[in-house]
Amino acid sequence: MSVLSNRLKEARNRAGYKQIEAAKRIGISNGTLSGYEREYRDPDTETLEKMAEVYDVSIDWLLGRSNKPGLSEDEEFQAFANNPELQRFYEELPKSDEEDLEKLRAMWEIIKKKK
């Protein structure tokens, strides 16, 4: 079996999904997912991205280019930076006055302490 098919199955199992549940979350049929896991076919780029997201692993790990299943620091930053919900924050933060930035820093410290 290929690295991809093995890792797709491993990632699904690690995430705790049955094949049919994972297929629904990814937006593909159970037969299609089965084909990927049994090396009958390869996913397209969009599907591979969705699988990595659903399974919370990196695409590099799925493809065998990394031995670390989680996202690399760069991948985590890119995922964070590309989040459309944060776009307003990115745009407004540089325009904020120092008093608002201090409030934000204080709130961040409170959030970090709760963890």
C-alpha positions in Angstrom: 0.0 0.0 0.0 1.1 3.5 -0.6 2.1 5.9 2.1 -1.0 8.1 1.3 -3.5 5.2 1.5 -2.0 4.0 4.8 -1.9 7.4 6.3 -5.4 8.3 5.3 -6.7 5.2 7.1 -4.4 5.9 10.1 -5.5 9.5 10.3 -9.2 8.5 10.1 -8.7 6.0 12.9 -6.8 8.5 15.0 -9.6 11.0 14.6 -12.0 8.3 15.8 -14.2 8.3 12.7 -15.9 5.3 11.0 -15.4 5.5 7.2 -18.9 6.5 6.5 -18.8 9.4 9.1 -15.5 10.6 7.7 -16.8 10.6 4.2 -19.7 12.7 5.2 -17.5 15.2 6.9 -15.2 15.4 3.9 -18.1 15.7 1.5 -17.4 12.5 -0.5 -19.0 9.1 -0.8 -18.0 6.2 1.4 -17.0 4.3 -1.7 -14.7 7.1 -2.8 -13.0 7.2 0.6 -12.7 3.5 0.6 -11.0 3.7 -2.8 -8.5 6.2 -1.4 -7.7 4.1 1.6 -7.3 0.9 -0.6 -5.1 2.7 -3.1 -7.6 2.3 -6.0 -7.6 6.0 -6.6 -6.0 9.3 -5.4 -7.8 12.3 -4.0 -7.7 15.6 -5.9 -6.0 18.6 -4.2 -9.2 20.0 -2.8 -10.3 16.7 -1.3 -6.8 16.1 0.1 -7.0 19.6 1.8 -10.4 18.8 3.3 -9.2 15.4 4.6 -6.2 17.0 6.3 -8.6 19.5 7.9 -11.1 16.9 9.0 -8.4 14.6 10.4 -6.4 17.5 11.9 -3.1 16.4 10.2 -0.8 18.1 7.7 -0.9 17.4 4.0 2.8 16.7 4.1 2.3 13.9 6.6 -0.5 12.4 4.5 1.8 12.4 1.5 4.8 10.9 3.5 6.9 14.1 3.2 6.8 14.5 7.0 6.8 12.1 9.9 5.0 14.6 12.1 1.2 14.2 11.7 0.4 17.7 13.1 0.7 20.9 11.2 4.1 22.5 11.1 4.6 25.9 12.6 4.4 27.5 9.2 1.2 25.6 8.3 -0.4 26.5 11.5 0.4 30.2 11.0 -0.9 30.0 7.4 -4.2 28.4 8.5 -4.5 31.1 11.2 -3.6 33.9 8.8 -6.0 32.7 6.1 -9.0 32.5 8.4 -11.6 34.9 6.8 -13.2 35.4 10.2 -10.1 37.1 11.4 -9.8 39.4 8.4 -11.5 42.3 10.2 -9.1 41.9 13.1 -6.1 42.1 10.8 -7.4 45.2 9.1 -8.3 47.0 12.3 -5.4 46.1 14.6 -2.8 48.4 13.0 -5.2 51.3 13.3 -5.9 50.8 17.0 -4.7 53.3 19.5 -2.2 52.3 22.3 -4.9 52.2 25.0 -7.0 49.6 23.0 -3.8 47.6 22.3 -3.1 47.5 26.1 -6.6 46.3 26.8 -6.2 43.6 24.1 -2.9 42.5 25.7 -4.5 42.3 29.1 -7.3 40.2 27.7 -4.9 37.9 26.0 -3.0 37.4 29.3 -6.3 36.4 31.0 -7.1 33.9 28.2 -3.6 32.4 28.5 -3.9 31.9 32.3 -7.3 30.1 31.9 -5.5 27.4 29.8 
